[in-house]
Amino acid sequence: MTDDVAEADAHLDFDLEDESDDAGEHAESIPLGDPCLVVDDLHIVFRVFGGKKRESAKKQGLHVQDATPVRRNPVKRLLGAGRQHVGAVSEVHAVRGVSFTARHGESIGIVGINGSGKSTLLRAITGLIPPHTGSVYVDGEPALLGVNAALMPQMTGAKNIEIGGLALGMTPRQIDEKFDEVVEFADIGDFVDMPMRTYSSGMAARLRFAISSAAVPDILMVDEALATGDAAFKARSKARIEEVREQAGTVFLVSHSISTIEAMCTRVLWMHQGQLVMDGPVEEVTEAYRAFVRAHRQARSSARAGGRRQNRQDGQSRQDRQRRS
């Protein structure tokens, strides 16, 4: 892989290569139930402070505009003068007019380059981020991997299993019954009795997945958790996702591995700059997205090559002028 492609991949943060453990794998088709989620013209807007964050958002292709100042009466302005932010205040339009419907039993992949609004969309579905405009209607309880089962680094893995299970609505008895299964699924062994701060990122991600899926939620949302595990953990995760679907649950999967999306999903949403570009069958959407990524790589590589040629020409011109003088 050339440096040009590597740099482009870092920007896109998406793997087009087929992974060996995904070869020939496809999500099973099961009868779908009634709609369980309706997203209607959803807009999410953040306020960011400071010029650096503004420029970072612009580089990601997000819509950025100056925030409208909030008018306050003279008394409040005097009382809060010391707390006013004096830097640049901008609004980032992270999700822009997204609408779709999901049904019980679907496995839906979400693809898009960095900054496209994938994770923001999942957090809005769970209610963690309020809509600026638009609506989200959910039939059931969504579980966002690593949020509902929030892990506390100062506590042991065993205590986190208990807290995470309670957060998912499980009873203490149900947690006890699932405890050994969660530990085995996460493959953390004796580390279950050690503080979470001693865990590697992979161990923590495996435990989050094991806790979040222990209660078989109505809607399970997985945001890049499968990228931190080995082939055996990935196989267990696939089986667990199929189990959720078979029990009429719905799965959303954000992954930067296109082969994982193809192996585990029956439908794909393509997000770009906060908008829903395409929504359809796996083969149709992934083929279009592969073409987009390749074209984007080629354009970036050509632009860098052109810039280097121009720099070399400018340097040669300067040397010629120096010799003539």
RADARA-V24656 format. One record per pair of residues at least 24 apart in sequence whose ideal C-beta (glycine too) atoms are under 6 Angstrom apart, sorted by the first residue. I is the first residue (numbers start at 0). GAP is how many residues later the second one is. D is the distance in whole Angstrom. If there is no record, write none. Layout:
((I:GAP:D) (I:GAP:D))
//
This chain:
((3:297:4) (7:289:4) (7:292:5) (11:101:5) (11:281:6) (12:101:5) (12:243:5) (13:242:5) (13:279:6) (14:241:6) (14:242:5) (15:242:6) (15:274:6) (17:241:4) (18:240:5) (20:210:5) (20:213:6) (21:237:4) (21:238:6) (21:241:4) (24:238:4) (26:80:5) (26:237:5) (26:238:6) (26:239:5) (29:75:5) (31:71:4) (31:73:5) (32:70:6) (32:71:3) (32:72:6) (32:215:5) (34:66:5) (34:68:5) (35:66:6) (35:68:5) (35:103:5) (35:104:6) (35:214:5) (36:65:4) (36:101:5) (37:63:5) (37:99:4) (38:59:6) (38:60:6) (38:61:5) (38:97:5) (39:59:6) (39:94:6) (39:95:5) (40:56:5) (40:58:5) (40:93:4) (41:53:6) (41:56:5) (41:89:6) (41:92:4) (42:89:5) (42:90:5) (42:91:5) (43:50:5) (43:51:4) (43:76:5) (43:80:6) (43:85:6) (43:88:6) (44:46:5) (44:48:6) (44:87:4) (45:46:5) (45:48:6) (46:44:6) (47:42:5) (47:44:6) (48:36:5) (48:38:6) (48:40:6) (49:37:5) (50:37:5) (53:34:6) (53:36:5) (56:35:5) (59:55:3) (60:212:5) (61:30:5) (61:53:6) (62:30:4) (63:26:5) (63:28:5) (64:26:5) (65:24:6) (66:24:5) (92:181:6) (93:26:5) (93:180:5) (94:25:6) (94:26:6) (94:179:5) (95:178:4) (95:179:5) (97:178:5) (99:179:6) (101:148:5) (103:144:4) (103:146:6) (104:140:5) (104:143:6) (105:144:5) (105:161:6) (106:138:6) (106:144:5) (106:158:5) (106:159:5) (107:144:5) (107:159:5) (108:144:5) (108:152:4) (108:156:4) (108:159:5) (109:144:5) (109:159:5) (110:159:5) (110:178:5) (111:159:4) (111:160:6) (115:155:4) (115:156:5) (116:154:5) (116:157:4) (117:136:5) (117:153:5) (118:104:6) (121:99:5) (121:101:6) (139:78:3) (139:79:6) (140:77:5) (141:77:4) (142:69:5) (142:74:4) (142:77:6) (143:77:5) (144:63:6) (144:64:6) (144:67:5) (144:77:5) (144:80:5) (145:62:4) (148:59:6) (148:62:4) (148:63:5) (150:45:5) (152:43:4) (152:44:4) (155:37:6) (155:39:6) (156:31:6) (156:35:4) (157:34:5) (160:50:6) (163:47:4) (167:47:4) (169:45:5) (177:36:5) (181:28:4) (181:32:5) (184:25:4) (184:51:6) (185:24:4) (201:26:4) (205:27:6) (212:27:5) (215:28:6) (215:31:5) (217:31:6) (218:31:5) (219:24:5) (219:31:5) (220:31:4) (221:31:5) (222:31:5) (223:30:6) (237:26:6) (257:28:6) (261:24:6))
//
